[in-house]
């Protein structure tokens, strides 16, 4: 199943040198609302609804330049974890509420695209986007902005207290000394959780992958409904180890928390955060304007402050904490396989492991 992707990753790693960057980025969206409330934002021609799985503390900083350039456009942000946003988007297939999807996993957008839910659109500036970060169709059905990858967040103080070595690999995590010491994102609600599970199944093969996940389950104390929450829990000292993702691990470490950001020796699962125009009867011009802005140089520099691999090259430097070559940290990843098998993987995972999931918020 990896032949097509192996060719893709070879081109990805050798055809160009992506700008690799990361820095702390803070802020929260003043227009955000929970997609779990059941309320859909109302608005006229100058109001658009944007579904996103971007982090809360990224959104307002990203949006500043759009708001300055488009003061008469109201952007209603509906933000949640990847799995929740994906489920909401698919549930609304026959009556779409979103105008735009911004920063959702490609593995989720491919599912929506298979359902005929995305309107092809070539945003202004598309030529600046690396070919590996956009749909091959012309015009594309989705356009990427950055990539994020799995990482371990290890609380060095708590690890020392418990006499736990710092895990350096996926295989380390199934050692008996880590029993009950690990928290992880739930793949049914979190894109980070899904990319980690998908990575294991692709790295080890499906049979050996499920055997590994059975062993990991023995050491997991809880599965959390957020990609960032395991790292936050580790930072707060609730658990020594959180299986999370790069931005959150690096940010917490750079903010002074006792976190060691570990990128597993075997490689990290990863996905592309991408944008798309939702297919509906009344597509607003402001939606296209938003997608034009969403790959502009100005906001791409903001993405580069959060993630080491961006679709549009920038001159933002990479800080300490990342591998010297983040591209080499990425496993070969078959997005089409992941999208096609997403439901089956989540069904199997839920049947095996959901007993340790944290309660869903009401």
C-alpha positions as CSV (number, residue, x, y, z in Angstrom):
1,X,0.0,0.0,0.0
2,X,3.0,2.3,0.3
3,X,4.3,2.3,-3.3
4,X,2.5,5.5,-4.3
5,X,3.4,7.3,-1.0
6,X,7.0,6.1,-1.1
7,X,7.5,7.9,-4.4
8,X,5.7,10.9,-2.9
9,X,7.9,11.0,0.2
10,X,11.1,10.6,-1.9
11,X,10.1,13.7,-3.9
12,X,9.0,15.5,-0.8
13,X,12.4,14.9,0.9
14,X,14.7,15.6,-2.1
15,X,13.0,18.0,-4.5
16,X,13.2,21.0,-2.3
17,X,14.3,22.3,1.1
18,X,11.2,23.5,3.0
19,X,11.7,26.4,5.4
20,X,11.8,24.9,8.8
21,X,10.6,27.1,11.7
22,X,8.9,27.1,15.1
23,X,8.3,29.6,17.9
24,X,5.8,30.2,20.6
25,X,2.5,31.8,19.5
26,X,-0.2,32.9,21.9
27,X,-3.8,34.3,21.7
28,X,-7.3,33.0,21.4
29,X,-10.1,33.8,19.0
30,X,-12.6,36.3,20.2
31,X,-15.1,35.1,17.6
32,X,-14.8,31.4,18.4
33,X,-17.8,29.3,19.5
34,X,-18.0,25.6,20.4
35,X,-19.3,23.4,17.6
36,X,-20.8,21.2,20.2
37,X,-23.5,23.7,21.2
38,X,-25.7,23.0,18.2
39,X,-25.9,26.7,17.4
40,X,-24.9,27.8,13.9
41,X,-23.6,31.4,13.5
42,X,-25.9,33.6,11.4
43,X,-24.6,36.2,9.0
44,X,-25.1,38.0,5.8
45,X,-22.8,38.4,2.7
46,X,-20.1,39.9,4.9
47,X,-20.1,37.1,7.4
48,X,-18.5,33.7,6.9
49,X,-18.4,30.7,9.1
50,X,-15.0,29.0,9.4
51,X,-14.6,25.5,10.8
52,X,-11.1,24.8,12.2
53,X,-9.1,22.5,14.3
54,X,-6.2,25.0,14.8
55,X,-5.1,25.5,18.4
56,X,-7.0,28.1,20.4
57,X,-3.8,30.0,21.2
58,X,-2.9,30.3,17.4
59,X,-6.1,31.6,15.9
60,X,-6.3,35.2,17.0
61,X,-2.7,35.8,16.0
62,X,-3.2,34.3,12.6
63,X,-6.4,36.3,12.0
64,X,-5.0,39.7,12.7
65,X,-3.8,40.4,9.2
66,X,-7.1,39.2,7.6
67,X,-9.1,41.4,10.0
68,X,-6.9,44.4,9.2
69,X,-7.3,43.9,5.4
70,X,-11.0,43.0,5.6
71,X,-12.6,45.1,8.4
72,X,-16.1,44.6,7.0
73,X,-16.0,40.8,7.0
74,X,-17.1,39.0,10.2
75,X,-15.3,35.7,10.7
76,X,-17.2,33.3,12.9
77,X,-14.8,30.7,14.1
78,X,-16.1,27.3,15.0
79,X,-13.2,25.4,16.6
80,X,-12.8,22.0,18.1
81,X,-10.6,18.9,17.9
82,X,-10.1,17.3,14.4
83,X,-12.5,14.4,15.0
84,X,-15.3,16.6,16.3
85,X,-15.0,19.1,13.5
86,X,-14.9,16.2,10.9
87,X,-18.0,14.6,12.4
88,X,-19.8,17.9,12.5
89,X,-18.9,18.7,8.9
90,X,-20.0,15.2,7.7
91,X,-23.2,15.4,9.7
92,X,-24.1,18.6,7.9
93,X,-23.5,17.2,4.4
94,X,-27.1,17.9,3.2
95,X,-27.3,21.3,4.9
96,X,-23.8,22.7,5.2
97,X,-23.3,25.4,7.8
98,X,-19.6,26.1,7.2
99,X,-18.4,28.3,4.4
100,X,-14.7,27.5,4.8
101,X,-12.6,24.8,6.4
102,X,-9.3,26.2,7.7
103,X,-6.5,24.1,9.1
104,X,-8.2,20.7,9.2
105,X,-6.3,17.4,8.7
106,X,-6.0,16.3,5.1
107,X,-6.9,12.8,6.1
108,X,-10.3,14.3,7.2
109,X,-10.7,16.5,4.2
110,X,-10.2,13.5,1.9
111,X,-13.2,11.9,3.6
112,X,-15.3,15.0,3.0
113,X,-14.1,15.2,-0.6
114,X,-15.1,11.6,-1.2
115,X,-18.6,12.7,-0.1
116,X,-18.6,15.5,-2.7
117,X,-18.6,18.2,0.0
118,X,-15.7,20.4,-1.3
119,X,-15.9,23.0,-4.0
120,X,-12.7,23.1,-6.2
121,X,-10.9,26.5,-5.8
122,X,-7.5,27.7,-6.8
123,X,-6.7,30.5,-4.3
124,X,-4.7,33.5,-5.3
125,X,-1.0,32.8,-4.7
126,X,-1.4,29.0,-5.2
127,X,1.9,28.9,-7.2
128,X,3.8,29.6,-3.9
129,X,2.4,26.5,-2.3
130,X,4.7,23.5,-2.6
131,X,3.1,20.8,-4.8
132,X,3.2,18.2,-2.1
133,X,0.9,20.5,0.0
134,X,-2.0,20.7,-2.3
135,X,-4.5,18.5,-4.1
136,X,-3.3,17.3,-7.5
137,X,-6.6,18.2,-9.1
138,X,-6.8,21.5,-11.1
139,X,-8.3,23.5,-9.5
140,X,-7.5,21.8,-6.2
141,X,-10.1,20.6,-3.7
142,X,-7.8,21.4,-0.8
143,X,-4.7,23.4,-0.1
144,X,-2.3,22.8,2.8
145,X,-0.7,25.3,5.1
146,X,1.7,23.3,7.3
147,X,2.4,19.8,8.7
148,X,2.3,18.7,12.3
149,X,3.8,15.5,13.9
150,X,3.5,13.3,16.9
151,X,5.8,13.9,19.9
152,X,6.0,12.8,23.5
153,X,5.8,15.4,26.3
154,X,7.7,14.1,29.3
155,X,7.6,15.9,32.6
156,X,11.2,15.6,33.7
157,X,10.5,16.4,37.4
158,X,7.8,13.8,37.6
159,X,9.9,11.2,35.7
160,X,12.7,11.7,38.1
161,X,10.4,11.4,41.1
162,X,9.1,8.1,39.8
163,X,12.6,6.9,38.6
164,X,11.4,6.7,35.1
165,X,13.8,6.9,32.2
166,X,12.9,9.4,29.4
167,X,11.3,7.3,26.6
168,X,13.0,7.8,23.3
169,X,10.9,5.6,21.0
170,X,7.5,4.1,20.5
171,X,8.8,0.8,21.6
172,X,10.0,2.3,24.9
173,X,6.4,3.2,25.7
174,X,5.3,-0.4,26.1
175,X,7.9,-1.2,28.7
176,X,6.4,-2.3,32.1
177,X,7.9,0.6,34.1
178,X,5.5,3.0,32.3
179,X,2.3,1.2,33.3
180,X,-0.3,3.8,34.2
181,X,2.1,6.7,33.5
182,X,1.0,7.6,30.0
183,X,-1.9,9.7,28.6
184,X,-2.7,9.9,24.9
185,X,-5.1,11.6,22.6
186,X,-8.2,9.7,21.6
187,X,-8.1,9.1,17.8
188,X,-11.9,9.2,17.5
189,X,-11.9,12.9,18.6
190,X,-8.4,14.1,18.0
191,X,-6.4,14.3,14.7
192,X,-3.2,14.0,16.7
193,X,-4.5,10.7,18.2
194,X,-5.4,9.4,14.8
195,X,-2.1,10.3,13.2
196,X,-0.3,8.5,16.0
197,X,-2.4,5.3,15.6
198,X,-2.2,5.5,11.8
199,X,1.6,5.9,12.2
200,X,1.9,2.7,14.3
201,X,-0.3,0.7,11.9
202,X,1.8,1.9,8.9
203,X,5.2,1.5,10.6
204,X,4.6,-2.0,11.9
205,X,1.9,-3.4,9.6
206,X,-1.7,-3.8,10.7
207,X,-1.4,-7.1,12.6
208,X,1.8,-6.1,14.5
209,X,0.4,-2.6,14.9
210,X,-2.7,-3.7,16.8
211,X,-0.5,-6.0,18.9
212,X,1.6,-3.0,19.8
213,X,-1.4,-0.9,20.5
214,X,-2.7,-3.6,22.9
215,X,0.6,-3.4,24.8
216,X,0.5,0.4,24.8
217,X,-3.1,0.3,26.2
218,X,-1.8,-1.6,29.2
219,X,0.4,1.4,30.1
220,X,-2.1,4.2,29.2
221,X,-4.0,5.7,32.1
222,X,-6.4,7.7,30.0
223,X,-7.2,8.7,26.4
224,X,-8.1,12.4,26.2
225,X,-10.4,14.2,23.7
226,X,-7.8,16.7,22.6
227,X,-4.4,16.6,20.8
228,X,-2.9,19.1,23.2
229,X,-4.4,17.9,26.5
230,X,-2.0,15.0,27.1
231,X,0.9,17.5,26.9
232,X,-0.9,20.0,29.1
233,X,-1.6,17.2,31.7
234,X,2.1,16.2,31.6
235,X,3.1,19.9,32.0
236,X,0.8,20.2,35.1
237,X,2.4,17.1,36.6
238,X,-0.8,15.0,36.4
239,X,1.0,12.3,34.5
240,X,4.7,11.9,33.6
241,X,4.2,11.3,29.8
242,X,1.7,12.6,27.3
243,X,1.6,11.4,23.6
244,X,0.8,14.7,21.9
245,X,2.3,16.8,19.0
246,X,5.2,19.0,18.2
247,X,3.8,22.5,18.5
248,X,2.4,21.9,22.0
249,X,5.5,20.1,23.3
250,X,7.9,22.8,22.0
251,X,5.7,25.6,23.2
252,X,5.3,24.3,26.7
253,X,9.1,23.6,26.9
254,X,9.9,27.1,25.6
255,X,7.4,28.6,28.1
256,X,9.5,27.2,30.9
257,X,7.5,24.1,31.9
258,X,9.5,21.0,32.9
259,X,8.8,19.3,29.6
260,X,11.2,17.3,27.5
261,X,9.9,17.2,23.9
262,X,10.7,13.8,22.5
263,X,10.5,12.9,18.8
264,X,10.3,9.0,18.6
265,X,13.3,7.3,17.2
266,X,11.3,5.3,14.7
267,X,9.7,8.5,13.3
268,X,6.6,10.6,13.9
269,X,3.2,10.2,12.5
270,X,2.1,13.4,10.7
271,X,-0.6,15.1,8.8
272,X,-1.1,18.3,6.8
273,X,-3.3,21.1,8.1
274,X,-5.3,22.3,5.0
275,X,-8.0,24.6,3.8
276,X,-11.0,24.0,1.6
277,X,-14.1,25.7,0.2
278,X,-17.4,24.0,1.3
279,X,-19.7,23.2,-1.6
280,X,-23.1,24.9,-1.0
281,X,-25.7,26.8,-3.0
282,X,-24.6,30.2,-1.8
283,X,-20.9,30.4,-1.8
284,X,-19.8,33.9,-0.7
285,X,-17.1,35.9,-2.3
286,X,-15.7,36.5,1.2
287,X,-15.0,32.8,1.5
288,X,-12.7,32.9,-1.5
289,X,-11.1,36.0,-0.2
290,X,-10.4,34.2,3.1
291,X,-8.8,31.3,1.3
292,X,-6.7,33.7,-0.7
293,X,-5.4,35.2,2.5
294,X,-5.0,31.8,4.2
295,X,-1.9,31.0,2.0
296,X,-0.5,34.5,1.8
297,X,3.1,35.3,2.7
298,X,2.0,37.3,5.8
299,X,0.0,34.5,7.5
300,X,2.4,31.9,6.3
301,X,5.1,33.5,8.5
302,X,2.7,33.1,11.4
303,X,2.2,29.4,10.6
304,X,6.0,29.2,10.5
305,X,6.1,30.4,14.1
306,X,4.0,27.4,15.2
307,X,5.2,24.6,13.0
308,X,8.5,23.5,11.5
309,X,7.2,22.6,8.1
310,X,5.1,25.0,6.1
311,X,3.5,24.9,2.6
312,X,4.8,28.4,1.7
313,X,8.5,28.9,2.3
314,X,9.4,31.7,4.7
315,X,12.6,33.1,6.3
316,X,11.5,32.5,9.9
317,X,14.3,30.6,11.7
318,X,13.9,27.3,13.5
319,X,14.5,27.5,17.3
320,X,15.9,24.9,19.7
321,X,13.9,21.8,20.5
322,X,13.3,20.3,17.1
323,X,15.3,17.6,15.3
324,X,18.0,19.1,13.1
325,X,16.1,18.0,10.0
326,X,12.4,17.7,10.9
327,X,11.6,16.3,7.4
328,X,13.6,13.2,8.3
329,X,11.5,12.7,11.4
330,X,8.4,12.1,9.3
331,X,7.4,8.5,8.6
332,X,6.2,7.5,5.1
333,X,2.5,8.3,5.3
334,X,-0.2,7.1,2.9
335,X,-2.9,9.7,3.4
336,X,-5.3,8.0,1.0
337,X,-4.9,4.7,2.9
338,X,-5.5,6.6,6.2
339,X,-8.6,8.3,4.8
340,X,-10.0,5.1,3.2
341,X,-9.5,3.1,6.4
342,X,-10.3,5.9,8.9
343,X,-13.8,4.5,9.9
344,X,-12.6,0.9,10.2
345,X,-9.5,2.0,12.3
346,X,-11.6,4.1,14.7
347,X,-14.3,1.3,15.0
348,X,-11.6,-1.2,15.9
349,X,-9.8,1.2,18.2
350,X,-13.0,2.1,20.1
351,X,-14.0,-1.6,20.6
352,X,-10.5,-2.4,22.0
353,X,-9.6,0.6,24.1
354,X,-12.5,3.0,24.7
355,X,-12.9,1.9,28.3
356,X,-10.0,4.2,29.3
357,X,-11.3,7.3,27.5
358,X,-12.1,10.3,29.6
359,X,-15.7,11.2,29.9
360,X,-17.0,13.4,27.0
361,X,-17.9,16.9,28.1
362,X,-21.6,17.7,28.0
